Amino acid sequence: MDEFSFIESIKQHTYNQSSLIKGIGDDAAVFSSLSQNIVSAVDTFVEGVHFSKETMSLFHVGYRALAANISDLAAMGATPAFYLVSIVIPKGWSQEELLQIFNGMRHLARAYKMDLIGGDTVSGKEMCISVTVIGFTMKDKARYRSTAESGDIVFVTGTLGDSGAGLHILTHSNNYKEASYYINRHRMPSPRISFAIGLGHLARVTLNDISDGIASEANEIAEASNVTLLLNESEIPTNSSYNQFPVELQEKWKLFGGEDFELLGTIPPKDWDKVQQIGELTNTNVTKIGEVVEAGKNGKVILKQKHKSILLEKKGYTHLK
């Protein structure tokens, strides 16, 4: 059983709470207040699986743990407000080390004016950090994966493959160009909150954050919306020095690497100019990489390469496999 099968096996198909709008199936859950939608998300980070002290300081461990959750809020179009942290602490960890983790979170939280409002600590065999975030959207303005339609433009923010390249640099000594850029992209990703919030006045936007790889996230949109996404590989944006790495690694990182925490989205063509303007206002590079070409069939993603088109399978990072 892989991660996605497990999630499907525990998902409720009916709900008890009338205030719940969206449960398992998107980047975050949504429930309603009188004037706003309340959005929540949770991620868990385990030493040896999600992070290593050999490639990341404890400050960066904390920063990245919170950043991953904030990126989920960005994908839902939500403004971050609160976070909660539960942590499993193995023997031998000092209070100073734990404070370094929380200092990394606080550093990022200050940028979004987020408040730490709770959590839990318990002893255990492996360091494990579980972060819950809560944010708000305007009433009925949360963004879902299930709203893509035939004819939409498919776009992505930023550049892809940077985090994978950063980890590679940290684990393979060499004289790399822009090494500090790639390492920072791996250790200190920048969730696209301001860009996502800027889209708030648009009637229909589909968003998904790129945590597992664009192949995985594109398929999630295709499946949830019951559409076909046609992506042009040559249009997928990468950093100017990205071609210094072996070609097979370039493709692996930009398609399947994940952890860039950029946003993949679809938008009606009439709103594309507005999306580009919002990108300029929020200092966010936005690139058209394809289109939604078919609706009403089982969701799939076609990747158009130089000499052929292939079915892009959901091969991003997955647990329990």
Secondary structure in CASP SS format (residue, H / E / C, confidence):
PFRMAT SS
TARGET T0000
AUTHOR 0000-0000-0000
METHOD secondary structure of the structure
MODEL  1
M C 1.00
D C 1.00
E H 1.00
F H 1.00
S H 1.00
F H 1.00
I H 1.00
E H 1.00
S H 1.00
I H 1.00
K C 1.00
Q C 1.00
H C 1.00
T C 1.00
Y C 1.00
N C 1.00
Q C 1.00
S C 1.00
S C 1.00
L E 1.00
I E 1.00
K E 1.00
G C 1.00
I C 1.00
G C 1.00
D C 1.00
D C 1.00
A C 1.00
A E 1.00
V E 1.00
F E 1.00
S E 1.00
S C 1.00
L C 1.00
S C 1.00
Q E 1.00
N E 1.00
I E 1.00
V E 1.00
S E 1.00
A E 1.00
V E 1.00
D E 1.00
T E 1.00
F E 1.00
V E 1.00
E E 1.00
G C 1.00
V C 1.00
H C 1.00
F E 1.00
S C 1.00
K C 1.00
E C 1.00
T C 1.00
M C 1.00
S C 1.00
L H 1.00
F H 1.00
H H 1.00
V H 1.00
G H 1.00
Y H 1.00
R H 1.00
A H 1.00
L H 1.00
A H 1.00
A H 1.00
N H 1.00
I H 1.00
S H 1.00
D H 1.00
L H 1.00
A H 1.00
A H 1.00
M C 1.00
G C 1.00
A C 1.00
T E 1.00
P E 1.00
A E 1.00
F E 1.00
Y E 1.00
L E 1.00
V E 1.00
S E 1.00
I E 1.00
V E 1.00
I E 1.00
P C 1.00
K C 1.00
G C 1.00
W C 1.00
S C 1.00
Q H 1.00
E H 1.00
E H 1.00
L H 1.00
L H 1.00
Q H 1.00
I H 1.00
F H 1.00
N H 1.00
G H 1.00
M H 1.00
R H 1.00
H H 1.00
L H 1.00
A H 1.00
R H 1.00
A H 1.00
Y C 1.00
K C 1.00
M C 1.00
D E 1.00
L E 1.00
I E 1.00
G E 1.00
G E 1.00
D E 1.00
T E 1.00
V E 1.00
S E 1.00
G C 1.00
K C 1.00
E C 1.00
M C 1.00
C E 1.00
I E 1.00
S E 1.00
V E 1.00
T E 1.00
V E 1.00
I E 1.00
G E 1.00
F E 1.00
T E 1.00
M E 1.00
K C 1.00
D C 1.00
K C 1.00
A C 1.00
R C 1.00
Y C 1.00
R H 1.00
S H 1.00
T H 1.00
A C 1.00
E C 1.00
S C 1.00
G C 1.00
D C 1.00
I E 1.00
V E 1.00
F E 1.00
V E 1.00
T E 1.00
G C 1.00
T C 1.00
L C 1.00
G C 1.00
D H 1.00
S H 1.00
G H 1.00
A H 1.00
G H 1.00
L H 1.00
H H 1.00
I H 1.00
L H 1.00
T H 1.00
H C 1.00
S C 1.00
N C 1.00
N C 1.00
Y C 1.00
K C 1.00
E C 1.00
A H 1.00
S H 1.00
Y H 1.00
Y H 1.00
I H 1.00
N H 1.00
R H 1.00
H H 1.00
R H 1.00
M C 1.00
P C 1.00
S C 1.00
P C 1.00
R C 1.00
I H 1.00
S H 1.00
F H 1.00
A H 1.00
I H 1.00
G H 1.00
L H 1.00
G H 1.00
H H 1.00
L C 1.00
A C 1.00
R C 1.00
V C 1.00
T E 1.00
L E 1.00
N E 1.00
D E 1.00
I C 1.00
S C 1.00
D C 1.00
G C 1.00
I H 1.00
A H 1.00
S H 1.00
E H 1.00
A H 1.00
N H 1.00
E H 1.00
I H 1.00
A H 1.00
E H 1.00
A H 1.00
S H 1.00
N C 1.00
V E 1.00
T E 1.00
L E 1.00
L E 1.00
L E 1.00
N E 1.00
E H 1.00
S H 1.00
E H 1.00
I C 1.00
P C 1.00
T C 1.00
N C 1.00
S C 1.00
S C 1.00
Y H 1.00
N H 1.00
Q H 1.00
F C 1.00
P C 1.00
V H 1.00
E H 1.00
L H 1.00
Q H 1.00
E H 1.00
K H 1.00
W H 1.00
K H 1.00
L H 1.00
F H 1.00
G H 1.00
G C 1.00
E C 1.00
D C 1.00
F C 1.00
E C 1.00
L E 1.00
L E 1.00
G E 1.00
T E 1.00
I E 1.00
P C 1.00
P H 1.00
K H 1.00
D H 1.00
W H 1.00
D H 1.00
K H 1.00
V H 1.00
Q H 1.00
Q H 1.00
I H 1.00
G H 1.00
E H 1.00
L H 1.00
T C 1.00
N C 1.00
T C 1.00
N C 1.00
V E 1.00
T E 1.00
K E 1.00
I E 1.00
G E 1.00
E E 1.00
V E 1.00
V E 1.00
E E 1.00
A E 1.00
G C 1.00
K C 1.00
N C 1.00
G C 1.00
K E 1.00
V E 1.00
I E 1.00
L E 1.00
K E 1.00
Q C 1.00
K C 1.00
H C 1.00
K C 1.00
S E 1.00
I E 1.00
L E 1.00
L C 1.00
E C 1.00
K C 1.00
K C 1.00
G C 1.00
Y C 1.00
T C 1.00
H C 1.00
L C 1.00
K C 1.00
END
